[in-house]
Amino acid sequence: MQASILAFKQRRYLWAALLLVIVCLLAYWFDDPQEPANGGTVLGYTLGTLGALMIAWLTWYGVRKRRYSSTSGSVQGWLSAHVYFGLALLVIVLLHTGFQFGWNIHTLAFVIMVLVIVSGLYGVYIYRQYPHRLSENRGGASRSDLLDELDDIDRRSRRVAARLTPEYQAFVTSGIQRTELGSTLWQRLQNADRSRIQLPGSATAVDNKGQEAAMDWLAEQQSRADADTAATIAELSALLRNKRKLLRQVGEDLRLQAGLEIWLYAHVPLTAALLMALLAHIVSVFLYW
């Protein structure tokens, strides 16, 4: 799907966007405004109007993709057009300005537009890369499947600990209750394992990233236990090793999912800022030019 977005209908919208750019370039090349090219010439106003309409149309994609009953083309086709005409918009607006910039609202609108386009390109990149990496990390399972496996390991760990002394039961319960992956977007991006555990004989919980503290404590207990107890502790250790592997998978899944989401935290607000800057640009042109 990610590849077909750019190749949709044999790259129909790529060729359409290129044709639009070529027409605008030819118009700019043959235009003779009798003054330096700028947004105030006939061609400048024409390209500016075209650019404003394109911005409004491209922004509409955010509404269109949430209208599942709409018959105005597929979401995939809209996204393909969104990408290619978004890139074409950069050329059209540059021609509209006549490559003249200053410290004013007009340049601010252009800068915000560039940031919107850059953030959109980043979105295209991660949506082409991350879904495959998500699938590869999950090994064909879903995140729900991974979490179910974690729950199953926790239940089995409790059953194994029930065959040992109460301190092992408290140890297992503490590890389960204090297992924590990233709870905020930033922590998920860092794949932060914030797990802790209160070891028997300790008054406070200690860091248990990667289940290391728990496994070290079990290894110490196993080394001085009798044969039967050592075998039970070994069973518990094996379960924790499986839990560590699953936690790494879930943590990576959360990190990749956060990467898919975070660009929207820039793209959507920047788009809103662009609409406001565009309105200010248009109003100032009609009032003062």
TORROMI-657761 format. One record per residue (C-alpha): residue number from 1; residue in three letters; x, y, z. Coordinates in nm, 4 decimals, decimal comma. Example, Ala and Ser with C-alpha at 12.3 -4.5 7.8 and 13.67 -1.06 7.14 Angstrom:
residues 2
[pt 1; 'Ala'; [1,2300; -0,4500; 0,7800]] [pt 2; 'Ser'; [1,3670; -0,1060; 0,7140]] 
This chain:
residues 289
[pt 1; 'Met'; [0,0000; 0,0000; 0,0000]] [pt 2; 'Gln'; [0,2781; 0,2419; 0,0932]] [pt 3; 'Ala'; [0,4498; 0,1912; -0,2420]] [pt 4; 'Ser'; [0,1247; 0,2169; -0,4379]] [pt 5; 'Ile'; [0,0415; 0,5586; -0,2900]] [pt 6; 'Leu'; [0,3125; 0,7202; -0,5027]] [pt 7; 'Ala'; [0,2498; 0,4880; -0,7992]] [pt 8; 'Phe'; [-0,1300; 0,5192; -0,7828]] [pt 9; 'Lys'; [-0,2944; 0,4716; -1,1237]] [pt 10; 'Gln'; [0,0452; 0,4604; -1,2974]] [pt 11; 'Arg'; [0,1555; 0,7810; -1,1241]] [pt 12; 'Arg'; [-0,1385; 0,9749; -1,2643]] [pt 13; 'Tyr'; [-0,1001; 1,2625; -1,0204]] [pt 14; 'Leu'; [0,2754; 1,2878; -1,0672]] [pt 15; 'Trp'; [0,2256; 1,3554; -1,4377]] [pt 16; 'Ala'; [-0,0630; 1,5941; -1,3681]] [pt 17; 'Ala'; [0,1453; 1,7883; -1,1160]] [pt 18; 'Leu'; [0,4418; 1,7999; -1,3550]] [pt 19; 'Leu'; [0,2168; 1,9297; -1,6328]] [pt 20; 'Leu'; [0,0851; 2,2017; -1,4037]] [pt 21; 'Val'; [0,4392; 2,3028; -1,3056]] [pt 22; 'Ile'; [0,5534; 2,3120; -1,6682]] [pt 23; 'Val'; [0,2584; 2,5339; -1,7679]] [pt 24; 'Cys'; [0,3345; 2,7730; -1,4806]] [pt 25; 'Leu'; [0,7058; 2,7798; -1,5670]] [pt 26; 'Leu'; [0,6291; 2,8597; -1,9311]] [pt 27; 'Ala'; [0,3875; 3,1349; -1,8264]] [pt 28; 'Tyr'; [0,6548; 3,2809; -1,5983]] [pt 29; 'Trp'; [0,9201; 3,2563; -1,8690]] [pt 30; 'Phe'; [0,7158; 3,4331; -2,1376]] [pt 31; 'Asp'; [0,5519; 3,6875; -1,9076]] [pt 32; 'Asp'; [0,6667; 4,0463; -1,9657]] [pt 33; 'Pro'; [0,5223; 4,2585; -1,6832]] [pt 34; 'Gln'; [0,7417; 4,5653; -1,7590]] [pt 35; 'Glu'; [0,8636; 4,5495; -1,3979]] [pt 36; 'Pro'; [1,0507; 4,2993; -1,1791]] [pt 37; 'Ala'; [0,8470; 3,9836; -1,1365]] [pt 38; 'Asn'; [0,6482; 3,9890; -0,8125]] [pt 39; 'Gly'; [0,3177; 3,8859; -0,6622]] [pt 40; 'Gly'; [0,1509; 4,2111; -0,7667]] [pt 41; 'Thr'; [0,1618; 4,1551; -1,1430]] [pt 42; 'Val'; [-0,1218; 3,9948; -1,3391]] [pt 43; 'Leu'; [0,0683; 3,6664; -1,3505]] [pt 44; 'Gly'; [0,1625; 3,7081; -0,9841]] [pt 45; 'Tyr'; [-0,2029; 3,7436; -0,8857]] [pt 46; 'Thr'; [-0,2981; 3,4502; -1,1072]] [pt 47; 'Leu'; [-0,0352; 3,2202; -0,9589]] [pt 48; 'Gly'; [-0,1153; 3,3461; -0,6111]] [pt 49; 'Thr'; [-0,4840; 3,2662; -0,6569]] [pt 50; 'Leu'; [-0,3938; 2,9229; -0,7909]] [pt 51; 'Gly'; [-0,1638; 2,8612; -0,4942]] [pt 52; 'Ala'; [-0,4282; 2,9698; -0,2422]] [pt 53; 'Leu'; [-0,6879; 2,7413; -0,4013]] [pt 54; 'Met'; [-0,4405; 2,4538; -0,3976]] [pt 55; 'Ile'; [-0,3663; 2,5092; -0,0285]] [pt 56; 'Ala'; [-0,7375; 2,5002; 0,0498]] [pt 57; 'Trp'; [-0,7842; 2,1859; -0,1606]] [pt 58; 'Leu'; [-0,4820; 2,0099; -0,0095]] [pt 59; 'Thr'; [-0,6048; 2,0948; 0,3405]] [pt 60; 'Trp'; [-0,9393; 1,9367; 0,2536]] [pt 61; 'Tyr'; [-0,7631; 1,5984; 0,2384]] [pt 62; 'Gly'; [-0,7614; 1,5898; 0,6188]] [pt 63; 'Val'; [-1,1410; 1,6087; 0,6074]] [pt 64; 'Arg'; [-1,1836; 1,3749; 0,3113]] [pt 65; 'Lys'; [-0,9865; 1,0867; 0,4623]] [pt 66; 'Arg'; [-1,2252; 1,0765; 0,7581]] [pt 67; 'Arg'; [-1,5369; 1,0617; 0,5376]] [pt 68; 'Tyr'; [-1,5546; 0,6904; 0,4772]] [pt 69; 'Ser'; [-1,8867; 0,7123; 0,2927]] [pt 70; 'Ser'; [-1,7625; 0,9736; 0,0444]] [pt 71; 'Thr'; [-1,7650; 0,8801; -0,3238]] [pt 72; 'Ser'; [-1,5269; 1,1594; -0,4345]] [pt 73; 'Gly'; [-1,2369; 0,9290; -0,5156]] [pt 74; 'Ser'; [-1,0452; 0,6854; -0,2967]] [pt 75; 'Val'; [-0,8432; 0,7958; 0,0033]] [pt 76; 'Gln'; [-0,5396; 0,6391; -0,1607]] [pt 77; 'Gly'; [-0,5895; 0,8510; -0,4729]] [pt 78; 'Trp'; [-0,6413; 1,1649; -0,2665]] [pt 79; 'Leu'; [-0,3195; 1,0973; -0,0757]] [pt 80; 'Ser'; [-0,1236; 1,0445; -0,3970]] [pt 81; 'Ala'; [-0,2569; 1,3749; -0,5309]] [pt 82; 'His'; [-0,1893; 1,5389; -0,1940]] [pt 83; 'Val'; [0,1794; 1,4438; -0,2145]] [pt 84; 'Tyr'; [0,2461; 1,5431; -0,5751]] [pt 85; 'Phe'; [0,0418; 1,8629; -0,5849]] [pt 86; 'Gly'; [0,1896; 1,9593; -0,2479]] [pt 87; 'Leu'; [0,5328; 1,9509; -0,4099]] [pt 88; 'Ala'; [0,4045; 2,1368; -0,7152]] [pt 89; 'Leu'; [0,2689; 2,4054; -0,4823]] [pt 90; 'Leu'; [0,6221; 2,4964; -0,3769]] [pt 91; 'Val'; [0,7199; 2,5806; -0,7354]] [pt 92; 'Ile'; [0,3976; 2,7697; -0,8050]] [pt 93; 'Val'; [0,4293; 2,9870; -0,4944]] [pt 94; 'Leu'; [0,7943; 3,0600; -0,5704]] [pt 95; 'Leu'; [0,6915; 3,1811; -0,9154]] [pt 96; 'His'; [0,4104; 3,3832; -0,7557]] [pt 97; 'Thr'; [0,6624; 3,5678; -0,5360]] [pt 98; 'Gly'; [0,8964; 3,6401; -0,8268]] [pt 99; 'Phe'; [1,1664; 3,5160; -0,5874]] [pt 100; 'Gln'; [1,1315; 3,8335; -0,3814]] [pt 101; 'Phe'; [1,1286; 3,7980; -0,0047]] [pt 102; 'Gly'; [1,1412; 4,0323; 0,2921]] [pt 103; 'Trp'; [1,0712; 4,0493; 0,6647]] [pt 104; 'Asn'; [0,6928; 4,0519; 0,6349]] [pt 105; 'Ile'; [0,3779; 3,8416; 0,6654]] [pt 106; 'His'; [0,4113; 3,7283; 0,3048]] [pt 107; 'Thr'; [0,7483; 3,5636; 0,3637]] [pt 108; 'Leu'; [0,6194; 3,4190; 0,6911]] [pt 109; 'Ala'; [0,3366; 3,2492; 0,5028]] [pt 110; 'Phe'; [0,5898; 3,1082; 0,2553]] [pt 111; 'Val'; [0,8169; 2,9774; 0,5320]] [pt 112; 'Ile'; [0,5264; 2,8080; 0,7090]] [pt 113; 'Met'; [0,4189; 2,6532; 0,3788]] [pt 114; 'Val'; [0,7686; 2,5111; 0,3296]] [pt 115; 'Leu'; [0,7591; 2,3639; 0,6812]] [pt 116; 'Val'; [0,4216; 2,2036; 0,6078]] [pt 117; 'Ile'; [0,5607; 2,0483; 0,2891]] [pt 118; 'Val'; [0,8759; 1,9232; 0,4645]] [pt 119; 'Ser'; [0,6729; 1,7688; 0,7464]] [pt 120; 'Gly'; [0,4476; 1,6076; 0,4856]] [pt 121; 'Leu'; [0,7479; 1,4573; 0,3056]] [pt 122; 'Tyr'; [0,8677; 1,3174; 0,6374]] [pt 123; 'Gly'; [0,5233; 1,1638; 0,6822]] [pt 124; 'Val'; [0,5501; 0,9982; 0,3409]] [pt 125; 'Tyr'; [0,8926; 0,8602; 0,4333]] [pt 126; 'Ile'; [0,7875; 0,7032; 0,7619]] [pt 127; 'Tyr'; [0,4679; 0,5595; 0,6140]] [pt 128; 'Arg'; [0,6808; 0,3895; 0,3497]] [pt 129; 'Gln'; [0,9310; 0,2537; 0,6036]] [pt 130; 'Tyr'; [0,7634; 0,1953; 0,9382]] [pt 131; 'Pro'; [0,4708; -0,0369; 0,8524]] [pt 132; 'His'; [0,7132; -0,2996; 0,7224]] [pt 133; 'Arg'; [0,9315; -0,2614; 1,0298]] [pt 134; 'Leu'; [0,6243; -0,2898; 1,2527]] [pt 135; 'Ser'; [0,5207; -0,6130; 1,0846]] [pt 136; 'Glu'; [0,8739; -0,7500; 1,0993]] [pt 137; 'Asn'; [0,9070; -0,6693; 1,4699]] [pt 138; 'Arg'; [0,5748; -0,8340; 1,5534]] [pt 139; 'Gly'; [0,6656; -1,1499; 1,3642]] [pt 140; 'Gly'; [0,3209; -1,1796; 1,2114]] [pt 141; 'Ala'; [0,1406; -1,1139; 1,5398]] [pt 142; 'Ser'; [-0,0537; -0,8064; 1,6449]] [pt 143; 'Arg'; [0,0243; -0,5863; 1,9428]] [pt 144; 'Ser'; [-0,2792; -0,7379; 2,1132]] [pt 145; 'Asp'; [-0,1289; -1,0843; 2,0609]] [pt 146; 'Leu'; [0,1994; -0,9723; 2,2182]] [pt 147; 'Leu'; [0,0180; -0,8267; 2,5187]] [pt 148; 'Asp'; [-0,1827; -1,1470; 2,5569]] [pt 149; 'Glu'; [0,1450; -1,3420; 2,5616]] [pt 150; 'Leu'; [0,2757; -1,1109; 2,8333]] [pt 151; 'Asp'; [-0,0386; -1,1696; 3,0397]] [pt 152; 'Asp'; [0,0027; -1,5435; 2,9948]] [pt 153; 'Ile'; [0,3640; -1,5287; 3,1132]] [pt 154; 'Asp'; [0,2603; -1,3278; 3,4193]] [pt 155; 'Arg'; [-0,0078; -1,5846; 3,5068]] [pt 156; 'Arg'; [0,2369; -1,8721; 3,4669]] [pt 157; 'Ser'; [0,4946; -1,6867; 3,6753]] [pt 158; 'Arg'; [0,2429; -1,6503; 3,9578]] [pt 159; 'Arg'; [0,1671; -2,0241; 3,9427]] [pt 160; 'Val'; [0,5350; -2,1141; 3,9558]] [pt 161; 'Ala'; [0,6011; -1,8703; 4,2420]] [pt 162; 'Ala'; [0,3126; -2,0290; 4,4368]] [pt 163; 'Arg'; [0,5284; -2,3437; 4,4664]] [pt 164; 'Leu'; [0,7963; -2,1421; 4,6430]] [pt 165; 'Thr'; [0,8058; -1,9375; 4,9637]] [pt 166; 'Pro'; [0,5896; -1,6213; 5,0036]] [pt 167; 'Glu'; [0,8866; -1,3940; 4,9302]] [pt 168; 'Tyr'; [0,8968; -1,5282; 4,5753]] [pt 169; 'Gln'; [0,5271; -1,4636; 4,5359]] [pt 170; 'Ala'; [0,5720; -1,1032; 4,6533]] [pt 171; 'Phe'; [0,8740; -1,0735; 4,4220]] [pt 172; 'Val'; [0,6742; -1,1852; 4,1166]] [pt 173; 'Thr'; [0,3775; -0,9639; 4,2041]] [pt 174; 'Ser'; [0,6030; -0,6611; 4,2470]] [pt 175; 'Gly'; [0,7648; -0,7223; 3,9093]] [pt 176; 'Ile'; [0,4289; -0,7534; 3,7366]] [pt 177; 'Gln'; [0,2770; -0,4451; 3,8968]] [pt 178; 'Arg'; [0,5821; -0,2289; 3,8289]] [pt 179; 'Thr'; [0,6440; -0,3331; 3,4683]] [pt 180; 'Glu'; [0,6139; -0,0110; 3,2693]] [pt 181; 'Leu'; [0,7071; 0,0848; 2,9183]] [pt 182; 'Gly'; [0,6937; 0,4432; 2,7897]] [pt 183; 'Ser'; [0,3764; 0,6140; 2,9080]] [pt 184; 'Thr'; [0,4332; 0,9401; 2,7183]] [pt 185; 'Leu'; [0,4941; 0,9958; 2,3474]] [pt 186; 'Trp'; [0,8545; 1,1013; 2,4116]] [pt 187; 'Gln'; [0,9222; 0,7924; 2,6257]] [pt 188; 'Arg'; [0,7721; 0,5672; 2,3573]] [pt 189; 'Leu'; [0,9957; 0,7293; 2,0959]] [pt 190; 'Gln'; [1,2926; 0,6471; 2,3179]] [pt 191; 'Asn'; [1,1687; 0,2900; 2,3719]] [pt 192; 'Ala'; [1,2018; 0,3584; 2,7441]] [pt 193; 'Asp'; [1,1640; 0,0574; 2,9763]] [pt 194; 'Arg'; [1,0768; 0,2134; 3,3126]] [pt 195; 'Ser'; [1,0119; -0,1143; 3,4921]] [pt 196; 'Arg'; [1,0998; -0,1432; 3,8600]] [pt 197; 'Ile'; [1,0810; -0,4168; 4,1229]] [pt 198; 'Gln'; [1,0995; -0,4443; 4,4995]] [pt 199; 'Leu'; [1,3358; -0,7261; 4,5834]] [pt 200; 'Pro'; [1,2826; -0,9341; 4,8990]] [pt 201; 'Gly'; [1,4614; -0,7696; 5,1905]] [pt 202; 'Ser'; [1,4687; -0,4292; 5,0181]] [pt 203; 'Ala'; [1,2695; -0,1327; 5,1471]] [pt 204; 'Thr'; [1,2449; 0,0401; 4,8069]] [pt 205; 'Ala'; [1,1946; -0,0591; 4,4465]] [pt 206; 'Val'; [1,4962; -0,0715; 4,2163]] [pt 207; 'Asp'; [1,5359; -0,0298; 3,8413]] [pt 208; 'Asn'; [1,4357; -0,3453; 3,6539]] [pt 209; 'Lys'; [1,4974; -0,2435; 3,2946]] [pt 210; 'Gly'; [1,5062; -0,5529; 3,0756]] [pt 211; 'Gln'; [1,4100; -0,7585; 3,3831]] [pt 212; 'Glu'; [1,7804; -0,7529; 3,4729]] [pt 213; 'Ala'; [1,7425; -0,6901; 3,8480]] [pt 214; 'Ala'; [1,4838; -0,9669; 3,8778]] [pt 215; 'Met'; [1,6934; -1,2179; 3,6856]] [pt 216; 'Asp'; [2,0092; -1,1335; 3,8813]] [pt 217; 'Trp'; [1,8256; -1,1885; 4,2094]] [pt 218; 'Leu'; [1,6856; -1,5216; 4,0916]] [pt 219; 'Ala'; [2,0313; -1,6350; 3,9752]] [pt 220; 'Glu'; [2,1699; -1,5555; 4,3205]] [pt 221; 'Gln'; [1,8908; -1,7493; 4,4942]] [pt 222; 'Gln'; [1,9273; -2,0430; 4,2574]] [pt 223; 'Ser'; [2,2997; -2,0750; 4,3290]] [pt 224; 'Arg'; [2,2384; -2,1496; 4,6954]] [pt 225; 'Ala'; [1,9074; -2,3386; 4,6793]] [pt 226; 'Asp'; [1,8520; -2,7135; 4,6991]] [pt 227; 'Ala'; [1,7986; -2,9097; 4,3779]] [pt 228; 'Asp'; [1,4166; -2,9011; 4,3746]] [pt 229; 'Thr'; [1,3945; -2,5329; 4,4613]] [pt 230; 'Ala'; [1,6690; -2,4501; 4,2098]] [pt 231; 'Ala'; [1,4733; -2,6267; 3,9353]] [pt 232; 'Thr'; [1,1619; -2,4237; 4,0181]] [pt 233; 'Ile'; [1,3630; -2,1007; 4,0230]] [pt 234; 'Ala'; [1,5114; -2,1954; 3,6849]] [pt 235; 'Glu'; [1,1584; -2,2319; 3,5497]] [pt 236; 'Leu'; [1,0732; -1,8863; 3,6792]] [pt 237; 'Ser'; [1,3910; -1,7431; 3,5238]] [pt 238; 'Ala'; [1,3001; -1,8938; 3,1866]] [pt 239; 'Leu'; [0,9636; -1,7210; 3,2020]] [pt 240; 'Leu'; [1,1320; -1,3877; 3,2780]] [pt 241; 'Arg'; [1,3639; -1,4311; 2,9803]] [pt 242; 'Asn'; [1,0615; -1,4789; 2,7575]] [pt 243; 'Lys'; [0,9003; -1,1762; 2,9194]] [pt 244; 'Arg'; [1,2114; -0,9678; 2,8493]] [pt 245; 'Lys'; [1,1982; -1,0642; 2,4814]] [pt 246; 'Leu'; [0,8292; -0,9758; 2,4573]] [pt 247; 'Leu'; [0,8803; -0,6449; 2,6376]] [pt 248; 'Arg'; [1,1477; -0,5525; 2,3851]] [pt 249; 'Gln'; [0,9071; -0,6342; 2,1012]] [pt 250; 'Val'; [0,6259; -0,4333; 2,2570]] [pt 251; 'Gly'; [0,8616; -0,1436; 2,3316]] [pt 252; 'Glu'; [0,9829; -0,1376; 1,9718]] [pt 253; 'Asp'; [0,6236; -0,1596; 1,8514]] [pt 254; 'Leu'; [0,5324; 0,1428; 2,0629]] [pt 255; 'Arg'; [0,8391; 0,3312; 1,9376]] [pt 256; 'Leu'; [0,7547; 0,2701; 1,5724]] [pt 257; 'Gln'; [0,3880; 0,3558; 1,6268]] [pt 258; 'Ala'; [0,4910; 0,6809; 1,7993]] [pt 259; 'Gly'; [0,7120; 0,7586; 1,4998]] [pt 260; 'Leu'; [0,4101; 0,7158; 1,2727]] [pt 261; 'Glu'; [0,2107; 0,9585; 1,4863]] [pt 262; 'Ile'; [0,4562; 1,2289; 1,5886]] [pt 263; 'Trp'; [0,4890; 1,3979; 1,2481]] [pt 264; 'Leu'; [0,1186; 1,4842; 1,2723]] [pt 265; 'Tyr'; [0,1965; 1,6868; 1,5852]] [pt 266; 'Ala'; [0,3931; 1,9166; 1,3540]] [pt 267; 'His'; [0,2041; 1,8786; 1,0257]] [pt 268; 'Val'; [-0,1467; 1,9532; 1,1528]] [pt 269; 'Pro'; [-0,0643; 2,2629; 1,3658]] [pt 270; 'Leu'; [0,1615; 2,3960; 1,0898]] [pt 271; 'Thr'; [-0,1222; 2,3524; 0,8401]] [pt 272; 'Ala'; [-0,3544; 2,5503; 1,0683]] [pt 273; 'Ala'; [-0,0854; 2,8188; 1,1034]] [pt 274; 'Leu'; [-0,0460; 2,8266; 0,7252]] [pt 275; 'Leu'; [-0,4180; 2,8889; 0,6759]] [pt 276; 'Met'; [-0,4065; 3,1803; 0,9207]] [pt 277; 'Ala'; [-0,0898; 3,3231; 0,7624]] [pt 278; 'Leu'; [-0,2439; 3,2831; 0,4152]] [pt 279; 'Leu'; [-0,5545; 3,4728; 0,5262]] [pt 280; 'Ala'; [-0,3380; 3,7506; 0,6716]] [pt 281; 'His'; [-0,1365; 3,7578; 0,3491]] [pt 282; 'Ile'; [-0,4488; 3,7931; 0,1325]] [pt 283; 'Val'; [-0,6082; 4,0577; 0,3558]] [pt 284; 'Ser'; [-0,2887; 4,2661; 0,3696]] [pt 285; 'Val'; [-0,2530; 4,2496; -0,0092]] [pt 286; 'Phe'; [-0,6014; 4,3832; -0,0701]] [pt 287; 'Leu'; [-0,5735; 4,6486; 0,2009]] [pt 288; 'Tyr'; [-0,2251; 4,7878; 0,1349]] [pt 289; 'Trp'; [-0,1251; 4,6964; -0,2212]] 
